Amino acid sequence: MQIDITGHHVEVTPLLDNYIKDKVTRLKRHFNQVLNIHIILEVQKHNNKAEASLNVSGNHIFANATGHDMYAAIDFLADKLDRQILKHKEKIRSHHRNEGNHRNIDMGQMI
């Protein structure tokens, strides 16, 4: 898994970098087919914004979040990504189950 972190109008400090990598490992716990992650941190007037773009097997996931400070924005972003990855994982699981059931039904109708 490749993690790219970019800062717009904000310096990505080693503490911030380690905090983001810690949050990303939580995502990998649910779905270990994450190929690469691109995270952009940005300061706009009084808001701190974090957005992420993930490439997972068969899909592209995007999320963004704002917060009163950068760490809160990263926490909100990690929560959003976590929910989206779980939803993607469930879709993959349910599609594979349906494919197996359709094959059994088709085979039964042929006999």
C-alpha positions in Angstrom: 0.0 0.0 0.0 1.3 3.4 -1.0 0.4 6.5 1.0 0.9 10.0 -0.5 0.4 13.0 1.7 0.3 16.5 0.3 -0.2 19.8 2.1 -1.7 23.0 0.6 -0.9 26.1 2.6 0.2 23.7 5.5 3.4 22.0 6.3 3.1 18.2 6.8 5.1 17.7 10.0 6.4 14.3 11.1 3.8 14.3 13.9 1.0 14.9 11.4 2.5 12.3 9.0 2.6 9.6 11.8 -1.0 10.5 12.9 -2.3 10.0 9.3 -0.4 6.7 8.9 -1.8 5.5 12.2 -5.4 6.3 11.0 -4.8 4.6 7.7 -3.8 1.3 9.3 -7.3 1.2 10.8 -8.6 1.2 7.2 -6.4 -1.7 6.3 -7.7 -3.7 9.2 -11.2 -3.8 7.5 -10.1 -4.2 3.9 -6.5 -5.2 3.0 -6.9 -4.7 -0.8 -6.3 -1.0 -0.6 -3.8 -0.3 -3.4 -2.9 3.4 -2.8 -4.1 6.4 -0.9 -3.6 10.1 -1.7 -4.4 12.5 1.1 -4.5 16.3 0.7 -4.4 18.6 3.7 -5.5 22.2 3.2 -6.1 25.3 5.3 -8.9 27.6 4.1 -9.4 30.7 6.2 -10.7 29.3 9.5 -11.4 25.7 8.3 -9.0 22.8 8.1 -9.8 20.4 5.3 -8.6 16.9 4.7 -9.5 14.8 1.6 -8.5 11.4 0.5 -8.7 9.4 -2.7 -8.3 5.6 -2.5 -7.9 3.0 -5.1 -9.2 -0.3 -4.0 -9.6 -3.4 -6.1 -12.5 -2.6 -8.5 -13.4 0.8 -7.2 -12.3 4.4 -6.5 -13.3 5.9 -3.2 -13.2 9.7 -2.3 -14.0 11.5 0.9 -13.4 14.9 2.4 -13.9 16.4 5.8 -13.4 19.7 7.6 -12.7 20.4 11.2 -11.8 23.1 13.7 -8.2 21.8 13.7 -6.3 19.5 11.3 -6.4 16.5 13.7 -10.2 16.7 14.0 -10.5 16.9 10.2 -8.3 13.8 9.8 -10.4 11.9 12.4 -13.6 12.8 10.5 -12.0 11.8 7.3 -10.9 8.4 8.7 -14.4 7.8 9.9 -15.9 8.5 6.5 -13.4 6.3 4.7 -14.0 3.5 7.2 -17.7 3.6 6.5 -17.2 3.7 2.7 -14.7 0.8 2.8 -17.1 -1.3 4.8 -19.9 -0.5 2.4 -17.6 -1.4 -0.6 -16.6 -4.7 1.1 -20.3 -5.6 1.7 -21.2 -4.9 -1.9 -18.4 -7.2 -3.1 -19.5 -9.9 -0.7 -23.2 -9.7 -1.6 -22.5 -9.7 -5.4 -20.4 -12.8 -5.1 -23.1 -14.6 -3.1 -25.8 -13.7 -5.6 -23.7 -14.9 -8.5 -23.4 -18.4 -6.9 -27.1 -18.6 -6.2 -28.0 -17.7 -9.8 -25.7 -20.4 -11.1 -27.4 -23.0 -8.9 -30.8 -21.9 -10.0 -29.9 -21.9 -13.7 -28.4 -25.3 -13.4 -31.5 -26.6 -11.6 -33.8 -25.3 -14.4 -31.7 -26.9 -17.0 -32.1 -30.4 -15.5 
